Amino acid sequence: MPGTAIPSTTFRTVPGSTEDPRQLFIRWQRGGDEGAREELVRRFMPLARSLARRYGRSSEPFEDLLQVASLGLLKAMDRYDVERGHPFQSFAVPTILGEMRRYFRDSGWAVHVPRGAQERALKVRDAQERIANERGHAPTANQLAEYLEFDTEEVIDALQAIQAYETVSLDAPRPGADDDAGASYGDSIGSDDERYELVELDATVSAVLGHIPARERLILKMRFVEDLTQTEIAERVGISQMQVSRLLRRSLDQLRTLTHAPGEAH
């Protein structure tokens, strides 16, 4: 059987040849007639091109899609058994489409998706296009499920998987952001959390509090956590309000000194 190398675009056949494809297959498969093979390629290349155009709205360059479809055509020609009597087109179409699906499955996905989910997603996408062409509008998930004999949940999962086929850079301009020139997707994701400073401050204060006597730590807690007045603190601790004031002032001075002197709090 002849090999499956992509042929050149120049063929050694008489233009406009009307020889029956069956006879061309017999000449090539039985006699190794390369001219017959090239004539078959010329005749059925429009079929491969039309199938490649089916995926023309993907992010893949059309030339790459056509190359894959051409490879599928050659594989179909290699595997076709002329003795079975079936038209070559009915054998070639699923072979070419299978080759293109493998290409998308193995090379096209930007995010890893399990093989079964990939194949299901591609079937759903094909069905979307067919139904839209037939009915003039995009099908619903239920219509796709009925058409493909899938569960509705499988169709929904497939539609979500399709979104993983292509990714967009966070630096790409964000559609609808005309009023914010230069706005990107990254600009719309997250923002600085002002509470980060509080976390850092809490860590610093917790570290230096260990240098403050236990009673003064208790007074600080009652004043700044429980929000008690100095008089209420004095009653709880059993000292005068003036002593509470003095201890608070001394503790705060110590905290200021410790937080501004790196290394002393460790």
N, C-alpha and C positions, 0 to 999 in steps of 0.2 A: 504494500500500500504506500503511495507517495506520502512524503512528509507534510507537515502542517505549517511551513514557514509562510509569513505574510507575503503575498505575491506583489510584484511591481505593478504599476498602473498601466504598463504597456503590454498588450496581449498579441500573441501570434495567431490571430484568427481573422477570418474575413468579416468586416463590419456588416451588421445586419443579418448574420447567419440565423436561419430558422430551423436548424436541425433539432429534432426532438430531444429534450433533456435526457430521456431514458437512454437514447443511443449514445449521447455524450458520456454518460456515466459508464456505460458498457465499454466504450473505447478507452476511457481512462483507467477504470478499475481492472479490466482484463488485459488491456494492451499497454498500459502505462503511457497513454497519449497525453503529454503535457499540454498540447494545444487544446484538447477537449476539456481538460481541467481548467485552463485559463478562461475558456469560453463560459464554463459553468459559473466561475467566479464573477465574470462580467455580468452575466444574466441575473444572478441573485444578490449582487452587491446592493442594488436599490432596496431589497428586503432588509438587509443588515442595516443600511443607513436609516430606514424608517423606524426600525426598532431602537436604534441609538437615539433618535430624536425623541422617543417616548420619555427618555430621562434627561432631555435637554434642559429642564428647569432646575436640575441639581447644580451643585457648586463645581462639579467636575467639568473640565474643558471638553467641548464636543469632540475634538480630535481624539482625545483619550477614549471617550465613549465609542467612537467609531472604530478605533483600533480593537477594543474589546469585542465589539459586535462582529468585526471581521474575523477575529480569531474564532468566535463561536460558529461563524459560517463555515470556516475551514474544518473545524471539528465535526460539524454536522455532515459535511461532505465525506469525510473519512469514515464516519460510522454508518452512513446510509447504505442500506442493502437494496439495490435496485430490484432484486428478485422478489421482494415482498410485494411489489406492485403499488405501494402507497405513494402519493404525490410527495415530492421532496419538500415542498413548502410546509406541509403538515408535520414533517419531522424536524425541519430546520428551525422553525419559530421557537418551540420550547427549548431547543438546544442553545440557541443564541441568547434567549432570555435567561436561561439558567447560568450561562457564562457571565452575563452582566450582573445578575444577582450575586454571584460569587465575588465578582469584583467589588461591588458595593459592600458586601459583607466583610471581605478581608482587607480592603484598602481604604474604604471611604469614610469609616466612622471616626469622628473626632474623639468620642468618649467610648470606652469599652462597654459593649452591650453583649450579653450572652448570645451564642449563635442562634438558638431557637427564637429568641426575641427579635433578633435581626431579621431572620427569614419571615417571621410573622409580620413585622413592620413593613417590609418591602411588599408583601402581598396586599397589605391594607392600602399602601400608597398606590399600587397599581390599580386596585379596585376603586379607589377614590377618583382617579383619572378617568377610568372607563365609565363609571356611573355619571360623573360630571359631564362627560362628552355625550352620553346617551340622553340624559334628562335635563341638561342645561343648568344644573345647580349642584352645589356640593352636597354629598350625602351625609346623613346623620350617622351617629355611631350604631344605632339600631338597624339602619338600612345596610350598613357595611356588614354587620354581624349576620344579618339574614342572607346577604349576597354571598358571603364567604363561608357560611355555616359555622361561624365562630360564636363563642359566648360574647356578650356585650362587654364584659370585663376584659376579655382578651383583646378586643378591638381598642378599648380605652388605653390599655397598657401599651399596645402597639403604637397608638398615636403619640403617647408620651415618649416612647422610645425613638420615634422619628425625630423628635427635637434634639436628640443626642447626636444626630448625624453631623450637624454643623455646629461650630462654636464661633463666638464673636469675641474679639479682643476687648478687654476692659478699656483700652485706649481708643476704641472706635467711637465716632460721634454718635450721640444718642438721638434717634428720630424724635421729632416733635420738640426739640430743645432749641428752636430758632431764637427764642427770646433770651437764651443763655448761650451766647456764642462760644464755641469750643467745648461745650459740655460733653462729657463722655459717659459711657456706662459706669466706669469706675467712680465717677463723681456722685452717682446716685446710690452707691452702695455704702452704707455705714457712715459714721461721723465720729468725731472725737468725743469721748465721754468725759464730761467735766468732773465726774466723780473719781476719775483716776487719781487726781491730786489728793482727794480725801483718803484714798487707800494708802498712798505714800505717806501722808501725814499721820495716819493711824499707826502705820508700822514704825514710824520714827518715835511717836509719843509712847507707844507700848514699850519700845526698847529703853527709853530713858526713865520711864516710871519706876523701873527697878531700883533706881538710885535715890528714890524718894522714900522716907520712912513710911511705915504702914499706916499710922494714924493720919498723916498728911495725904496719903493716897485716898483714904476713906473720905476725907473732907473734900478733896477735889472731885471725887465721884458724886458726893451728895450735892455739891454746888453746880457742877457742869453737866452731869448726867441726869440726876433726879430733879435738878432745878430748884433746890431748896434755898431759902434765904439764909443769911448768916445767923440770924436769930434762931431759926429752926435747927440749923446745924449745931449751934451751941447747946441747945436743949438736948439734942440726941447724944452728943459726945460728952456733955457734962462739963463744959468750959464756958468762959465768957465769950460774948460776941466779939469783943476786942481781940481776944486771943485767936478766934477763928479768922478774923481779918488779917492779923499778923501772919498766921500760918499760911493762909492762902497767898499772900503777897510773897512770902519767902519761897513757897513751892513753885510759884509761877516764875520767879527770878531764876530758880535752879533749872527749871525746864528750858527757859530761854538760853541759859548758859550752855546747857548740855546739847541742845539741838543746834547750836551755832559752833560747837567745838567737836569736829569729827574725830572719832576714835575714843572719846571719853565715855560714850554710851555703850561700848562693846565690852 
